[in-house]
Protein backbone atom coordinates (compact mmCIF):
# COMPACT_ATOMS: atom_id res chain seq x y z
CA UNK A 1 0.00 0.00 0.00
CA UNK A 2 1.28 3.46 -0.81
CA UNK A 3 0.16 6.23 1.51
CA UNK A 4 0.37 9.68 -0.03
CA UNK A 5 -1.04 13.19 0.27
CA UNK A 6 -3.29 14.06 3.16
CA UNK A 7 -3.31 10.51 4.50
CA UNK A 8 0.49 10.53 4.73
CA UNK A 9 0.39 13.88 6.51
CA UNK A 10 -2.09 12.49 9.04
CA UNK A 11 0.21 9.53 9.75
CA UNK A 12 3.26 11.78 10.09
CA UNK A 13 1.44 14.07 12.53
CA UNK A 14 -0.31 11.36 14.53
CA UNK A 15 0.48 11.04 18.25
CA UNK A 16 0.79 7.28 17.61
CA UNK A 17 3.65 7.91 15.18
CA UNK A 18 5.43 10.17 17.66
CA UNK A 19 5.08 7.58 20.42
CA UNK A 20 6.34 4.83 18.11
CA UNK A 21 9.42 6.83 17.08
CA UNK A 22 10.18 7.86 20.67
CA UNK A 23 9.94 4.23 21.81
CA UNK A 24 12.24 3.00 19.04
CA UNK A 25 14.80 5.71 19.81
CA UNK A 26 14.73 4.86 23.53
CA UNK A 27 15.12 1.17 22.75
CA UNK A 28 18.07 1.83 20.43
CA UNK A 29 19.79 4.09 22.97
CA UNK A 30 19.39 1.43 25.68
CA UNK A 31 21.37 -1.09 23.62
CA UNK A 32 25.03 -1.35 24.74
CA UNK A 33 26.12 -1.19 21.09
CA UNK A 34 24.51 2.23 20.58
CA UNK A 35 27.08 4.73 19.37
CA UNK A 36 29.85 2.17 18.95
CA UNK A 37 28.69 -0.48 16.47
CA UNK A 38 25.96 -1.22 13.98
CA UNK A 39 23.09 -3.32 15.33
CA UNK A 40 19.47 -4.09 14.65
CA UNK A 41 16.43 -5.30 16.55
CA UNK A 42 13.03 -6.69 15.64
CA UNK A 43 9.87 -4.67 16.03
CA UNK A 44 6.75 -6.80 16.33
CA UNK A 45 4.22 -4.55 18.04
CA UNK A 46 1.14 -3.20 16.33
CA UNK A 47 0.40 0.50 16.02
CA UNK A 48 -3.16 1.81 16.13
CA UNK A 49 -4.08 4.96 14.28
CA UNK A 50 -7.41 6.68 14.09
CA UNK A 51 -8.18 8.41 17.34
CA UNK A 52 -11.27 7.40 19.30
CA UNK A 53 -12.38 3.77 19.39
CA UNK A 54 -15.70 2.34 20.42
CA UNK A 55 -15.45 -0.10 23.30
CA UNK A 56 -16.17 -3.76 22.78
CA UNK A 57 -15.06 -6.62 20.58
CA UNK A 58 -13.45 -5.45 17.34
CA UNK A 59 -14.80 -8.46 15.41
CA UNK A 60 -18.37 -7.52 16.39
CA UNK A 61 -17.65 -3.96 15.25
CA UNK A 62 -16.35 -5.17 11.90
CA UNK A 63 -19.44 -7.27 11.33
CA UNK A 64 -21.74 -4.39 12.32
CA UNK A 65 -19.69 -1.35 11.27
CA UNK A 66 -22.79 0.62 10.22
CA UNK A 67 -24.28 0.56 13.75
CA UNK A 68 -24.31 3.89 15.59
CA UNK A 69 -22.64 2.46 18.72
CA UNK A 70 -19.53 1.76 16.64
CA UNK A 71 -19.36 5.20 15.00
CA UNK A 72 -16.15 6.18 16.86
CA UNK A 73 -14.33 3.19 15.42
KOLRO-60508 format. One record per residue (C-alpha): residue in one letter; x, y, z. Coordinates in steps of 0.02 Angstrom, whole numbers, plus 50000, padded with zeros to 5 digits. Example, Ala and Ser with C-alpha at 12.3 -4.5 7.8 and 13.67 -1.06 7.14 Angstrom:
% KOLRO-60508
   aa       x       y       z
    A   50615   49775   50390
    S   50684   49947   50357
This chain:
% KOLRO-60508
   aa       x       y       z
    X   50000   50000   50000
    X   50064   50173   49959
    X   50008   50311   50075
    X   50019   50484   49998
    X   49948   50660   50013
    X   49836   50703   50158
    X   49834   50525   50225
    X   50024   50526   50237
    X   50020   50694   50326
    X   49896   50624   50452
    X   50011   50476   50487
    X   50163   50589   50504
    X   50072   50703   50626
    X   49985   50568   50727
    X   50024   50552   50912
    X   50039   50364   50881
    X   50183   50395   50759
    X   50271   50509   50883
    X   50254   50379   51021
    X   50317   50242   50906
    X   50471   50341   50854
    X   50509   50393   51033
    X   50497   50212   51090
    X   50612   50150   50952
    X   50740   50285   50991
    X   50737   50243   51177
    X   50756   50059   51137
    X   50904   50091   51022
    X   50989   50205   51149
    X   50970   50072   51284
    X   51068   49946   51181
    X   51251   49933   51237
    X   51306   49940   51054
    X   51226   50111   51029
    X   51354   50236   50968
    X   51493   50109   50948
    X   51435   49976   50824
    X   51298   49939   50699
    X   51155   49834   50767
    X   50973   49796   50732
    X   50821   49735   50827
    X   50652   49666   50782
    X   50493   49767   50802
    X   50338   49660   50817
    X   50211   49773   50902
    X   50057   49840   50817
    X   50020   50025   50801
    X   49842   50090   50806
    X   49796   50248   50714
    X   49629   50334   50705
    X   49591   50421   50867
    X   49436   50370   50965
    X   49381   50188   50970
    X   49215   50117   51021
    X   49227   49995   51165
    X   49191   49812   51139
    X   49247   49669   51029
    X   49327   49727   50867
    X   49260   49577   50771
    X   49082   49624   50820
    X   49118   49802   50763
    X   49183   49742   50595
    X   49028   49636   50567
    X   48913   49781   50616
    X   49016   49932   50563
    X   48861   50031   50511
    X   48786   50028   50687
    X   48784   50194   50780
    X   48868   50123   50936
    X   49024   50088   50832
    X   49032   50260   50750
    X   49192   50309   50843
    X   49284   50159   50771
